[in-house]
């Protein structure tokens, strides 16, 4: 398809000064197939068709174009995230450490968020924000699917968040909406949509997002900016304008494996790396930068409330029975008992889709019904091994046959991966796989 849709001539003229004598090599790379990538959940082995590692990311591998990794039970069980290789560079450059407070400001569909979560190892806080409600729902499902326990998923505009969260985060990622020139090989049809004027409009919006991100970063913190486009206006131009406007920020050098050292900005070209077009910049806020006072967190009744003694007793009873290292129920959110992260910014007036690890519901007077997220996040004592046919049947919502003597909650397990919950009764495992996820 890439040979049938020509490049916009204005786009080539725009890139020529950036590429110089390597322009022919760059254009020739579009005759090659785009790269596919897979990033494994820590501790999970890659599928058999995974090729060599993607060196700038952890637990990441190349996949052949005809791989069916997205259509097998392991994908829905959160074994891995399918992600374009170059798109893994931004989170790798930011590289948060366990215990830090991290914000992914433009997070859907969740590739970079789940990568940041892997670096945090379940410790600290990850806030994943997506302003578009429909995309925020997809983001929330991917956070759940990948078993992330310490994330909060919100849906708000950056200007709604920055007055509430000044100086709160240690690290922030802005994967900004852009003109998408870096996707011309992967999605050739987007070449027809290219407009010479679109970068200017994108750059204005990107600057606005960065301004609000700057307010939410603590002194000494790191801010990563990324796009999947090539032009200098949305990349170096935005960063240079931001630094002129914010003298308390400076470029922060970084080096990623397989790439040359960077003074703080790096563009990934498809003729130089095995991946699509991407741009990453890393900046640091001065330690002596002024910041507004950080609001003290208040447990708003509109967002969450403390648990009652019966709710604690019922949930602890279930969790202690089914888990060797049971999670701690410590809040009630959106009709669910949850284990919230240790650190939370003020959430009053913010649309929150997911908060920490959702543990379950209290049904009736004393019945605890476990949440799907719990089965994907933590190993359960009671599991039933299933083959691929049974795993697909379960994910389709079908009832599975089990030993008639069983009468507890069980997690169907495929290749060691927990698929969800089922309630054993009278020789059947009644299916509790969420209806919205069934194939």
C-alpha positions as CSV (number, residue, x, y, z in Angstrom):
1,X,0.0,0.0,0.0
2,X,2.9,2.4,0.8
3,X,4.0,2.2,-2.9
4,X,0.5,3.2,-4.1
5,X,0.2,6.4,-2.0
6,X,2.8,8.9,-2.8
7,X,4.3,11.3,-0.3
8,X,3.1,14.9,-0.2
9,X,5.8,17.0,-2.0
10,X,5.5,19.7,0.5
11,X,6.3,17.2,3.3
12,X,9.5,16.1,1.5
13,X,10.6,19.7,1.0
14,X,10.0,20.4,4.7
15,X,12.2,17.4,5.8
16,X,15.0,17.9,3.3
17,X,16.9,20.5,5.5
18,X,16.7,18.1,8.4
19,X,17.9,15.1,6.5
20,X,20.4,16.5,4.1
21,X,22.2,13.8,2.1
22,X,20.4,11.0,4.0
23,X,17.0,12.0,2.4
24,X,17.2,9.2,-0.2
25,X,17.9,6.6,2.6
26,X,15.0,7.9,4.6
27,X,12.6,7.7,1.6
28,X,14.0,4.2,0.7
29,X,13.1,3.0,4.3
30,X,9.4,3.4,3.4
31,X,9.7,0.6,0.9
32,X,10.4,-1.7,3.9
33,X,7.8,-3.2,6.1
34,X,7.0,-1.3,9.4
35,X,8.3,-2.8,12.6
36,X,6.0,-4.4,15.2
37,X,6.8,-4.6,18.8
38,X,5.7,-6.5,22.0
39,X,6.5,-5.5,25.5
40,X,6.2,-8.3,28.0
41,X,4.8,-8.0,31.5
42,X,7.8,-8.6,33.9
43,X,8.3,-12.2,34.6
44,X,6.5,-13.4,31.5
45,X,8.4,-15.1,28.6
46,X,7.9,-13.7,25.1
47,X,5.8,-15.7,22.6
48,X,7.5,-18.2,20.3
49,X,7.4,-15.9,17.3
50,X,9.1,-13.0,19.1
51,X,12.4,-12.0,17.5
52,X,15.4,-10.1,18.8
53,X,15.1,-7.6,21.7
54,X,14.2,-4.0,21.3
55,X,17.3,-2.8,23.0
56,X,16.1,0.6,24.2
57,X,13.2,-0.9,26.2
58,X,13.0,-3.5,28.9
59,X,11.3,-6.9,28.2
60,X,10.6,-5.8,24.6
61,X,10.9,-7.7,21.4
62,X,10.2,-7.4,17.7
63,X,7.4,-9.3,16.2
64,X,6.9,-10.5,12.6
65,X,4.2,-8.7,10.6
66,X,2.0,-11.8,10.5
67,X,2.1,-12.5,14.2
68,X,-1.3,-13.3,15.8
69,X,-0.2,-12.2,19.3
70,X,-3.1,-9.9,19.7
71,X,-5.7,-12.6,19.1
72,X,-4.8,-15.2,21.7
73,X,-5.9,-15.7,25.3
74,X,-2.6,-14.6,26.7
75,X,-3.1,-11.1,25.3
76,X,-6.4,-10.6,27.1
77,X,-4.8,-12.0,30.3
78,X,-2.3,-9.1,30.3
79,X,0.9,-11.1,29.4
80,X,2.1,-8.3,27.1
81,X,1.3,-5.1,25.4
82,X,1.6,-4.7,21.6
83,X,3.5,-1.4,21.0
84,X,5.3,0.2,18.2
85,X,9.1,-0.1,19.0
86,X,10.0,3.6,18.7
87,X,7.0,4.5,20.9
88,X,8.8,2.8,23.8
89,X,11.7,5.3,23.8
90,X,9.9,8.2,25.7
91,X,9.1,6.2,28.8
92,X,12.5,4.6,28.7
93,X,14.1,8.1,28.7
94,X,12.0,9.2,31.6
95,X,12.6,5.9,33.4
96,X,10.9,6.4,36.8
97,X,12.0,4.6,39.9
98,X,9.9,2.6,42.3
99,X,8.2,4.9,44.8
100,X,8.0,8.0,42.6
101,X,4.9,9.9,41.7
102,X,4.5,9.9,37.9
103,X,1.9,11.6,35.6
104,X,1.2,10.5,32.1
105,X,-0.8,13.5,30.9
106,X,-2.0,12.4,27.5
107,X,-2.1,8.7,28.2
108,X,-4.5,6.8,25.9
109,X,-4.5,4.1,24.8
110,X,-2.0,3.1,27.5
111,X,1.2,1.8,25.9
112,X,3.5,4.4,27.6
113,X,1.5,4.3,30.8
114,X,1.8,0.5,31.2
115,X,5.5,0.9,30.4
116,X,5.9,3.5,33.1
117,X,4.0,1.2,35.5
118,X,6.5,-1.6,34.9
119,X,9.4,0.7,36.0
120,X,7.5,1.6,39.2
121,X,7.0,-2.1,40.1
122,X,3.8,-1.5,41.9
123,X,5.4,1.2,44.2
124,X,4.6,4.9,44.2
125,X,1.8,6.4,42.1
126,X,1.0,6.5,38.4
127,X,-1.7,9.0,37.3
128,X,-2.8,8.3,33.8
129,X,-4.9,11.0,32.3
130,X,-6.8,11.2,29.0
131,X,-9.1,14.1,28.2
132,X,-11.3,12.3,25.6
133,X,-13.8,10.2,27.6
134,X,-14.0,7.3,25.1
135,X,-10.2,7.0,24.9
136,X,-10.0,7.2,28.7
137,X,-12.2,4.1,28.9
138,X,-9.8,2.2,26.6
139,X,-6.9,3.5,28.8
140,X,-8.6,2.2,31.9
141,X,-9.2,-1.2,30.4
142,X,-5.5,-1.5,29.4
143,X,-4.3,-0.5,32.9
144,X,-6.6,-3.3,34.3
145,X,-5.5,-5.8,31.7
146,X,-1.8,-5.3,32.4
147,X,-2.4,-5.8,36.2
148,X,-1.3,-2.3,37.3
149,X,-2.0,-1.9,41.0
150,X,-0.9,1.6,41.8
151,X,-2.5,3.7,39.0
152,X,-5.3,6.3,39.0
153,X,-7.0,6.9,35.7
154,X,-8.5,10.3,35.2
155,X,-10.3,12.1,32.3
156,X,-9.7,15.9,32.4
157,X,-8.1,18.7,30.4
158,X,-4.6,19.7,31.5
159,X,-5.9,23.1,32.5
160,X,-8.3,21.4,35.0
161,X,-5.5,19.5,36.6
162,X,-2.6,22.0,37.0
163,X,-4.4,24.4,39.5
164,X,-5.2,21.3,41.7
165,X,-1.8,19.6,41.5
166,X,1.0,22.2,41.6
167,X,4.5,20.7,42.2
168,X,3.0,17.2,43.0
169,X,4.8,14.9,40.6
170,X,8.4,13.7,40.4
171,X,8.2,12.9,36.7
172,X,5.8,13.7,34.0
173,X,5.4,12.4,30.5
174,X,3.6,14.5,27.8
175,X,3.1,12.3,24.7
176,X,1.5,15.2,22.9
177,X,-1.2,15.1,20.2
178,X,0.7,15.8,16.9
179,X,0.5,15.7,13.1
180,X,1.5,12.1,13.0
181,X,4.1,12.2,10.2
182,X,6.0,9.4,11.9
183,X,3.1,7.0,11.1
184,X,3.3,7.4,7.3
185,X,4.8,4.0,6.8
186,X,2.6,2.1,9.3
187,X,-0.5,3.9,8.1
188,X,0.1,5.0,4.5
189,X,-3.4,6.4,4.1
190,X,-2.5,9.2,6.5
191,X,-0.3,10.7,3.8
192,X,-3.5,11.8,2.1
193,X,-4.4,13.8,5.2
194,X,-1.2,15.8,5.5
195,X,-1.6,19.5,5.6
196,X,1.3,22.0,5.5
197,X,-0.5,24.1,8.1
198,X,-1.3,21.4,10.6
199,X,2.1,21.5,12.5
200,X,1.5,25.1,13.5
201,X,-1.8,24.4,15.1
202,X,-0.4,21.3,16.8
203,X,2.5,23.2,18.1
204,X,0.2,25.8,19.8
205,X,-1.7,23.0,21.5
206,X,1.5,21.2,22.5
207,X,2.8,24.4,24.1
208,X,-0.4,24.8,26.1
209,X,-0.1,21.2,27.4
210,X,3.6,21.7,28.4
211,X,2.8,24.9,30.3
212,X,0.3,23.0,32.5
213,X,2.7,20.0,32.9
214,X,5.4,22.4,34.1
215,X,3.2,23.6,36.9
216,X,2.6,20.1,38.2
217,X,6.3,19.1,38.3
218,X,8.2,19.4,41.5
219,X,11.5,21.3,41.6
220,X,14.2,18.9,40.5
221,X,11.7,16.7,38.6
222,X,12.0,15.5,35.0
223,X,9.6,16.2,32.2
224,X,9.6,14.1,29.0
225,X,8.0,15.3,25.8
226,X,7.4,13.1,22.8
227,X,5.6,13.1,19.4
228,X,5.3,10.7,16.6
229,X,6.1,13.4,14.0
230,X,9.2,14.6,12.2
231,X,8.9,18.4,11.6
232,X,11.0,20.8,13.6
233,X,8.1,23.1,14.5
234,X,6.4,20.5,16.7
235,X,9.7,19.1,18.0
236,X,12.7,21.3,18.5
237,X,10.6,24.4,17.9
238,X,8.2,23.6,20.7
239,X,11.0,22.7,23.1
240,X,13.0,25.8,22.4
241,X,10.0,28.0,22.8
242,X,9.1,26.3,26.1
243,X,12.6,26.7,27.4
244,X,12.6,30.4,26.6
245,X,9.3,30.8,28.4
246,X,10.4,28.7,31.3
247,X,14.0,29.5,32.3
248,X,13.7,27.2,35.3
249,X,13.8,24.3,32.9
250,X,16.8,23.0,31.1
251,X,17.5,20.1,28.7
252,X,18.6,16.9,30.5
253,X,21.0,14.6,28.6
254,X,20.0,11.0,28.2
255,X,21.3,7.9,26.4
256,X,19.2,5.0,25.3
257,X,20.8,1.6,24.3
258,X,21.2,1.3,20.6
259,X,21.1,5.1,20.0
260,X,23.8,7.8,20.2
261,X,24.0,10.0,23.3
262,X,21.6,12.9,23.4
263,X,22.0,16.4,24.8
264,X,18.3,16.3,25.7
265,X,16.5,15.9,22.4
266,X,16.5,12.9,20.1
267,X,14.6,12.1,16.9
268,X,14.1,8.5,15.8
269,X,14.4,8.1,12.1
270,X,13.1,4.9,10.4
271,X,16.2,4.6,8.3
272,X,18.4,4.7,11.4
273,X,16.5,2.6,13.9
274,X,14.1,-0.4,13.4
275,X,11.0,1.5,14.2
276,X,8.8,4.4,13.1
277,X,9.3,8.1,13.4
278,X,9.4,9.5,16.9
279,X,10.8,12.5,18.9
280,X,11.8,12.5,22.6
281,X,13.0,15.5,24.7
282,X,13.9,15.3,28.4
283,X,14.0,18.4,30.6
284,X,14.7,19.0,34.2
285,X,13.1,21.6,36.5
286,X,15.6,23.6,38.7
287,X,15.9,22.5,42.3
288,X,15.3,26.1,43.4
289,X,12.3,26.7,41.2
290,X,9.3,28.3,42.8
291,X,6.1,26.3,43.2
292,X,2.7,27.0,44.6
293,X,1.8,25.4,47.9
294,X,0.8,21.8,47.4
295,X,-2.9,21.2,48.4
296,X,-3.3,18.7,51.2
297,X,-5.3,15.7,50.1
298,X,-8.8,15.5,51.4
299,X,-10.8,12.3,51.1
300,X,-13.8,13.7,49.3
301,X,-17.0,11.8,49.7
302,X,-17.7,12.4,46.0
303,X,-14.5,10.4,45.1
304,X,-13.9,7.8,47.9
305,X,-14.8,7.1,51.5
306,X,-13.3,5.0,54.3
307,X,-14.5,1.5,54.6
308,X,-17.0,0.4,57.3
309,X,-16.1,-2.3,59.7
310,X,-18.3,-4.9,58.0
311,X,-16.8,-4.1,54.6
312,X,-13.3,-4.5,56.0
313,X,-14.2,-7.8,57.7
314,X,-15.9,-9.3,54.6
315,X,-13.1,-8.2,52.2
316,X,-10.3,-9.2,54.5
317,X,-11.9,-12.6,55.0
318,X,-12.0,-13.3,51.3
319,X,-8.6,-11.9,50.5
320,X,-6.9,-13.7,53.3
321,X,-8.4,-17.0,52.1
322,X,-7.5,-16.7,48.4
323,X,-4.1,-14.9,48.5
324,X,-0.8,-15.7,50.1
325,X,0.1,-12.0,50.2
326,X,-3.4,-10.4,50.3
327,X,-3.9,-6.8,49.2
328,X,-5.0,-4.3,51.8
329,X,-8.6,-3.0,51.3
330,X,-8.4,0.7,52.4
331,X,-11.1,2.7,50.5
332,X,-14.4,2.6,48.8
333,X,-14.5,4.0,45.3
334,X,-17.2,3.8,42.6
335,X,-19.2,1.1,44.4
336,X,-16.0,-1.0,44.8
337,X,-13.6,-1.8,47.6
338,X,-10.1,-0.8,46.5
339,X,-6.5,-0.8,47.6
340,X,-5.6,2.8,46.8
341,X,-2.0,4.0,46.2
342,X,-0.1,5.5,49.1
343,X,0.0,8.9,47.5
344,X,-2.9,10.7,45.9
345,X,-3.3,14.2,44.6
346,X,-6.5,16.1,45.3
347,X,-9.3,14.5,43.2
348,X,-12.2,16.7,44.1
349,X,-14.0,17.7,40.8
350,X,-12.0,15.4,38.6
351,X,-13.5,12.6,36.6
352,X,-11.8,9.4,38.0
353,X,-12.3,6.1,36.1
354,X,-10.0,3.9,38.1
355,X,-8.3,4.3,41.5
356,X,-5.7,1.8,42.6
357,X,-6.5,-1.9,42.6
358,X,-10.2,-2.7,42.4
359,X,-10.7,-5.6,44.8
360,X,-14.4,-6.4,44.7
361,X,-18.0,-5.6,45.7
362,X,-20.1,-6.5,48.8
363,X,-23.2,-8.1,47.5
364,X,-26.1,-8.6,49.8
365,X,-25.3,-8.6,53.5
366,X,-22.0,-10.5,53.6
367,X,-21.0,-11.8,50.1
368,X,-17.7,-10.5,48.7
369,X,-17.6,-10.7,44.8
370,X,-14.0,-10.3,43.6
371,X,-13.2,-7.8,40.8
372,X,-11.8,-8.8,37.4
373,X,-8.8,-6.5,38.0
374,X,-7.8,-8.5,41.1
375,X,-7.5,-11.7,39.1
376,X,-5.2,-10.1,36.6
377,X,-3.0,-8.3,39.2
378,X,-2.2,-11.0,41.9
379,X,-1.7,-14.7,42.0
380,X,-4.6,-16.6,43.5
381,X,-4.3,-19.8,45.6
382,X,-7.1,-21.5,43.8
383,X,-6.7,-22.0,40.0
384,X,-8.0,-24.4,37.4
385,X,-5.7,-25.1,34.5
386,X,-7.3,-24.8,31.1
387,X,-6.1,-25.4,27.5
388,X,-6.4,-22.9,24.7
389,X,-9.8,-24.1,23.6
390,X,-11.2,-23.8,27.1
391,X,-9.5,-20.4,27.6
392,X,-11.2,-19.1,24.5
393,X,-14.5,-20.5,25.6
394,X,-14.1,-18.8,29.0
395,X,-13.2,-15.5,27.4
396,X,-16.3,-15.9,25.2
397,X,-18.4,-16.1,28.4
398,X,-19.1,-19.8,28.3
399,X,-19.4,-22.1,31.4
400,X,-16.7,-24.6,32.0
401,X,-17.1,-28.1,33.4
402,X,-15.2,-28.8,36.6
403,X,-15.1,-31.4,39.4
404,X,-18.5,-31.6,41.1
405,X,-16.8,-31.4,44.5
406,X,-15.5,-27.8,43.9
407,X,-17.6,-25.0,45.4
408,X,-15.2,-22.0,45.7
409,X,-14.1,-19.1,43.5
410,X,-11.4,-20.1,41.0
411,X,-9.2,-18.4,38.4
412,X,-9.0,-20.3,35.1
413,X,-5.3,-20.4,34.2
414,X,-3.9,-20.7,30.8
415,X,-0.1,-21.2,30.5
416,X,0.2,-19.9,34.1
417,X,-1.8,-16.8,33.3
418,X,-5.0,-16.0,35.3
419,X,-7.8,-15.2,33.0
420,X,-10.5,-14.0,35.4
421,X,-12.9,-15.4,38.0
422,X,-15.4,-18.2,38.0
423,X,-17.6,-19.7,40.8
424,X,-17.6,-23.5,41.0
425,X,-21.0,-25.1,41.7
426,X,-22.5,-28.5,40.8
427,X,-19.8,-29.4,38.3
428,X,-19.8,-26.0,36.5
429,X,-17.5,-23.0,36.7
430,X,-20.0,-20.2,36.4
431,X,-18.4,-17.5,34.2
432,X,-17.7,-14.1,35.8
433,X,-15.6,-12.8,32.9
434,X,-16.8,-9.2,32.3
435,X,-19.5,-9.1,29.6
436,X,-17.9,-6.0,28.0
437,X,-14.7,-7.9,27.4
438,X,-16.2,-11.1,25.9
439,X,-15.3,-11.8,22.3
